[in-house]
Amino acid sequence: MGDLLLVRHGETEWSRSGQHTSFTDLPLTGHGEEQAKSLAPLLTGRTYARALASPLARALRTAELAGLPGVVPDSDLHEWDYGGYEGVTTAEIHRTRPDWDLWTDGVPPGPEGHPGESPALVGARADRVLARLEADLAVGDVVLVAHAHFLRVLTARRLGLPPAQGRLFQLATGTVSRLSTEHGHPVITEWNVRP
């Protein structure tokens, strides 16, 4: 059984400021580009059974700068749809909803086409991705380049946890994490690795 490598894209202006960023297609900052380039030694020189990325520019650019060949965009790897909280920080939300928690409360609807997602909806997308990757993982490693909250939910689901337990896995920009197996059970073998 191969390993599942999770790459969080490099820094953007909004990831630096703490603004929720899902459908806003921001580019990497200069620092984010350097983070992406620095990942190459952790990712290149390997053969992947499949390499997928979110279709957003920040993920595709990270894959490119990290030297990942043959990466295919996959819309299921899109970040959590933050709906009405797109571009808003948690501190700003807490001014009117002091007890708000993304993992339990979800988000309000946003502009047309962005109704927001609950943890369960993000979990359903993660489950679809994991189901599609089973055959690939049977023959080799798979790499996914995507976003923090989505990858945290995917990790929870891979480990057999409810989607909201993604809260347990903080994920920094420009990092590689590795999910493997031990005695036939999914485990975390590396988390938030930078060169």
Buried (B, 14 or more C-beta within 10 A) or exposed (E): EBBBBBBBBBBBEBBEEEBBBBBBEBBBBEBBBBBBBBBBEBBEEEEBBBBBBBBBBBBBBBBBBBBBEEBEBBEBBBBBBBBBBBBBBBEBBEEEEEEBEBBEEBBEEBEEEBBBBBBEBBBBBBBEBBEBBEEBBEEBBBBBBBBBBBBBBBBBBBBEBEBBBBBEBEBBBBBBBBBBBEEEEBEBBBBBBEE
